[in-house]
Amino acid sequence: MAVIHLSDNEIQQYLDNNKNDESITEHLSFCESCRTLLNQYQSLFETIESEKIVLNEDFSINTMNLIRRMDTAESYSYRNIVLIGIVGIVISLLSMVYIIGYEVILQPFKNIHLNEMFAYKETAQSIFDRYGSILKIAFSGSIILLFFTKLDNLLSRLKASRLSIFSL
Amino acid sequence: MVLCVDENNLVKRILEGNVNEYQLVIDNYKNLVAHIVFKMIQNQADREDICQDVFVKAYKNLKSFKFESKLSTWIGRIAYNTSLNHLEKKKIPLIDDMISDESGFEYIKIDAISPEDSADRRNISDILLKEIDKLPQHYKVIISLYHLDEMNYKEISDITNLPEGTVKSHLFRARKLLKTQLEKQYNKEDLWQ
């Protein structure tokens, strides 16, 4: 009677399942050829598992140092965003005063009362007319602020990456 | 690979600002990350930098960790994707489905072995490692994750984004290829003694 041998996949599966397959165990008990194949795969698996890939022993410490520096650079960056924000607003206000004069800025507060503002539709348009230049300056100020924020962010990242290069 | 402390609590503590506790994560998963990166990236000089990059990315994105998967598979996925991105950036092609059958394996350069250089005088482990190194990246990663990190098909599938069935067939095929390739070059008796 011809013996049907186990396939490579069946042998591999058997080893993967910690030899928990009675039918295969039984077959192996009398089939020399399949037992040889099993031993070959077993030897292959053991050799694969003996491989050691080891990182530099200072890897964890170096990585933690890099992360701490990046954290510091980021908090430095947020602090700067707030500072630049305040400076930006001050510059915008000063520019506004310089360009249109404080008399013009204060004008609406002298002439318009709250009741009038809500009573007439025309008043809204009038407010927009009066504050048009202020809005433009505020918008320019925001753009300047955004530019400085992005620039600061970029510098912080550059600083962190330079530090990491030096540390390696 | 299991953390001694509760993973979820550890992540929460790091997110609350205990940065130093992240070292525990690095210590526990650095081998896993190295197994993936070293198998994907050939250039020795880039390997450790990429491993470091993986942990920095994981730290920065820790907020997005959903506690639904294991931290190991989450970090493994970052390592795998970072390696893929690196290969893409350097325009290094992934040797993926180039192997359609065993004969296709011959595209791999086989070093000439002199009779004196036979397996009985060389360490089988060194020979095998050289052969593993010649395998396509996917195969190498799957073998490492399965045998060195003791991951199951589901976990490997989560990391590599390959279907579980594909992971299993790649694993079986890779091991059979290794065995065949070794036998092609060396005397069977010397090899499996």
Interface residues (C-beta under 8 A of the other chain):
Chain A: D8 N9 Q12 Q13 T36 N39 Q40 Y41 S43 L44 F45 T47 I48 E49 S50 E51 I53 V54 L55 N56 F59 S60 I61 N62 T63 M64 L66 I67 R68 M70 D71 L168
Chain B: V19 N20 Y22 Q23 I26 D27 K30 N31 A34 H35 F38 E48 D49 C51 Q52 F55 V56 Y59 I124 S125 L128 L129 I132 I143 S144 H147 L148 F172 R175 K176 L178 K179 L182 L191 W192
